[in-house]
Amino acid sequence: MVSQILISIYNLLSSLINIYRLLLVVYFLMSWLPGAYQSGLGQLLARICEPYVSFFRRFVPPIGMFSLAGLVALLALSLIEMGLGPLFDIIYQLLYQLGIS
């Protein structure tokens, strides 16, 4: 029972991370289109993506005209997703040792 709940939560979080990663990629690709950020979709994606990406812009300086903060943001998101599996495994092992299963 608990293992099924943990699996469901893991799958939900993993799916949300993948959706957010896709939104970030679309947001970054919009920079290649003039005026795309001023469109309705661009403004919506800016409200969703910019708070996360702006965190990385504080630490990753641009190189010339190019900002690598987006790549670092995507890498960090991938590392977070990779850490979900081991984290949920630890939670399951702890619950199993406590006799909650």
Protein Blocks (a to p, Z undefined) as FASTA:
>chain_A
ZZmmmmmmmmmmmmmmmmmmmmmmmmmmmmmpghklmmmklmmmmmmmmmmmmmmmmmmc
cehjbcfklmmmmmmmmmmmmmmmmmmmmmmmmmmmnopZZ
